[in-house]
Amino acid sequence: MTDTQTEQPRADPTVFEDCGTERAYWRHAKRRERADKPCRDAHAKAAQKRRTETATPRVLPPCGTSAAYARHVYHREPVDLACRTARTRDNRILDEARRLAAAIFPESEA
């Protein structure tokens, strides 16, 4: 007899030796079974840990940039002079780039 023939079948095929771990939760999911409560709890705890460990505080763009200008407009805040100047500067750069591109790559008349 082989080793597989001598093994005793589990009483409940949905219960694993490592039930109560996230690994067992994913094993249930792979088999399309409903995970038991210890596995669901372990998965929820691991997911919460991943969310809190990877969360970084959001850094707002400093005033004097186009991103800060957009933030002011979005939040309907008054736009300061530094942000307005940065937005104007960036728009001029983009307009110049568009003019150059139009001169180099003229649109074909169709």
ABEGO torsion letter per residue (X at the ends): XBAAAABBBBABAABBAABGBAAAAAAAAAAGBBBBAAAAAAAAAAAAAAAAAABBBBBBBBBGBAAAAAAAAAAGBBBBAAAAAAAAAAAAAAAAAAAAAAAABBBBBX
